[in-house]
Amino acid sequence: MVDRPGFRLDITLTAAPGEVVALLGPNGAGKTTALRALAGLTPLTDGHLRLDGTPLQNTPPESRPVGVVFQDYLLFPHLSALDNVAFGPRCQGTGKTEARALAAAWLDRMGLAGHAATKPRRLSGGQAQRVALARALATRPRLLLLDEPLAALDARTRLEVRAGLRRHLAEFEAVSVLVTHDPLDAMVLADRLVVVEHGRVVQQGTPADIARHPRTDYIARLVGLNLYRGRAAGHTVRLDAGPAITTTEELSGPAFVAFPPSAVTLFRDRPSGASARTLWRCEVAGLETHGDRIRADLTGELPLAADLTTVAAAELDLRPGTPVWATVKATQTHAYPA
Ligand SMILES: Nc1ncnc2c1ncn2[C@@H]1O[C@H](COP(=O)(O)OP(=O)(O)OP(=O)(O)O)[C@@H](O)[C@H]1O
């Protein structure tokens, strides 16, 4: 637990050797605070930290078997890539020659053998990220912490570096914890996602499980689903938001219903064949381009997001304020216990 005026981080986090855990959450949720507490840079107000069975909270940061890759890498600007990587082993008492040989091997593993003598300012973003990772791994940490590891990169580099990082994390035999806002980074890199909101864990599980069964609005938006809470009886869920919705699954009691924006069809006139159970009167609140589709934000009987092709949006002549009827197929809705 970490307490500071106006904010409390209160989370339980456990991880097995070899596991990659992503802490995912909105701004100010407490992800960085959690990472700093693990690194020993922010003291715990209460609770404990244990690594390989050994209490950690009284060990100063520099003596913890923890490697950190900071968001902006924090490479030493005056040292070559090789000396940046050799720095950690040197601090641990490894002799100069051995530390440099170790660093050279790490750079080689990262595909950077040709850049050993390069200073950080001459490295590309992706190369600097790999040097920072090599620097953290060269100390043979038992816990690897990565703060927004890809945030400093442009979209193209990000794709490549993400794939490389995934490989290195998979090979790393101890625990990795990474912090990110980016659901894609989290899904690609982590074995398990821990979603933090307001200083607490609101959901955790495998990426696939979280994407299929979001339990908060933040996660639903992240994975691009419409999400409602309600009460199920058979194939109908009466939503807290008002209307009822027909679902394929049969359930009873508190339930979530989720469906993707692409499962929604919009009409200007009330469609004659549609079941009243899956037909809502809405109004367009906003429109934005979403890849090769148009995402319509709707308010009304059921607030929802709908994806349309550009042609469909033009034919419906949608603009903010346009009244529409929205329907979703029961086969595309997904209900699960709340
Ligand atoms: N050094 C600090 N002193 C005081 N308050 C802080 C400090 N750092 C963060 N906070 C506050 O603590 C809370 C948690 O912040 P934290 O940076 O851990 O969140 P985060 O999930 O990492 O957010 P972000 O994604 O924006 O980095 C926020 O309310 C933030 O304003």
The ligand as a Gaussian input file, in Angstrom:
#p B3LYP/6-31G(d) Opt

LIG

0 1
 N        5.397000      12.549000      -6.920000
 C        4.092000      12.652000      -6.665000
 N        3.650000      13.426000      -5.652000
 C        2.339000      13.544000      -5.388000
 N        1.383000      12.918000      -6.084000
 C        1.759000      12.133000      -7.099000
 C        3.132000      11.957000      -7.446000
 N        3.196000      11.115000      -8.503000
 C        1.935000      10.771000      -8.802000
 N        1.059000      11.379000      -7.974000
 C       -0.396000      11.186000      -7.949000
 O       -0.615000       9.834000      -7.567000
 C       -1.662000       9.264000      -8.323000
 C       -1.170000       8.045000      -9.104000
 O       -0.237000       8.442000     -10.085000
 P        0.577000       7.452000     -10.999000
 O        1.591000       8.270000     -11.729000
 O        1.048000       6.303000     -10.208000
 O       -0.535000       6.950000     -11.994000
 P       -0.349000       6.237000     -13.395000
 O       -1.386000       5.185000     -13.424000
 O        1.055000       5.803000     -13.558000
 O       -0.708000       7.376000     -14.380000
 P       -0.012000       7.784000     -15.774000
 O       -0.464000       6.757000     -16.725000
 O       -0.592000       9.130000     -16.023000
 O        1.475000       7.798000     -15.539000
 C       -2.200000      10.371000      -9.200000
 O       -3.296000      10.946000      -8.502000
 C       -1.036000      11.336000      -9.301000
 O       -1.527000      12.633000      -9.517000

